Amino acid sequence: MNRKISIMILSLFLLVSVVSALPDNKVEVVVLGMINHGPMQPTVNAIKEVTSKYGSDVTLRLIDLESEEGQKYSQEHDLTAHLNVVINGKYQYNINGKDVTFQWFEGQQWTKEDLGAVISDILNNEGNV
């Protein structure tokens, strides 16, 4: 009986180890900026619209730049724009041969389509961006 229990425990341990080693394709999007200012609302809403399409695979975190947390995050990640979109720790990606910087307003340096392309690429583990 003890042998069966030992084998079951070992099997469970191995299963947990294998599952833990699988890649985690989840995406964290951090929006750091003047998120409560009127002019930024269309951009914040565009980000929410894109990220909401991916359900629990994407975590969206909004951090006000004027807060203590925002100041700390800004300094730790060397971010200076009024709005920064950090996707899995990066805010610059190469999308289809084009360098895209996720800062400032949506529609200027980046688009909703760019954001969706990066998220989809990460989730599908495609390695294109």
Secondary structure in CASP SS format (residue, H / E / C, confidence):
PFRMAT SS
TARGET T0000
AUTHOR 0000-0000-0000
METHOD secondary structure of the structure
MODEL  1
M C 1.00
N H 1.00
R H 1.00
K H 1.00
I H 1.00
S H 1.00
I H 1.00
M H 1.00
I H 1.00
L H 1.00
S H 1.00
L H 1.00
F H 1.00
L H 1.00
L H 1.00
V H 1.00
S H 1.00
V H 1.00
V H 1.00
S H 1.00
A H 1.00
L C 1.00
P C 1.00
D C 1.00
N C 1.00
K C 1.00
V E 1.00
E E 1.00
V E 1.00
V E 1.00
V E 1.00
L E 1.00
G E 1.00
M C 1.00
I C 1.00
N C 1.00
H C 1.00
G H 1.00
P H 1.00
M H 1.00
Q H 1.00
P H 1.00
T H 1.00
V H 1.00
N H 1.00
A H 1.00
I H 1.00
K H 1.00
E H 1.00
V H 1.00
T H 1.00
S H 1.00
K C 1.00
Y C 1.00
G H 1.00
S H 1.00
D H 1.00
V E 1.00
T E 1.00
L E 1.00
R E 1.00
L E 1.00
I E 1.00
D E 1.00
L C 1.00
E C 1.00
S C 1.00
E H 1.00
E H 1.00
G H 1.00
Q H 1.00
K H 1.00
Y H 1.00
S H 1.00
Q H 1.00
E H 1.00
H H 1.00
D C 1.00
L C 1.00
T C 1.00
A C 1.00
H C 1.00
L E 1.00
N E 1.00
V E 1.00
V E 1.00
I E 1.00
N C 1.00
G C 1.00
K E 1.00
Y C 1.00
Q E 1.00
Y E 1.00
N E 1.00
I E 1.00
N C 1.00
G C 1.00
K E 1.00
D E 1.00
V E 1.00
T E 1.00
F C 1.00
Q E 1.00
W C 1.00
F C 1.00
E E 1.00
G C 1.00
Q C 1.00
Q C 1.00
W E 1.00
T C 1.00
K H 1.00
E H 1.00
D H 1.00
L H 1.00
G H 1.00
A H 1.00
V H 1.00
I H 1.00
S H 1.00
D H 1.00
I H 1.00
L H 1.00
N C 1.00
N C 1.00
E C 1.00
G C 1.00
N C 1.00
V C 1.00
END
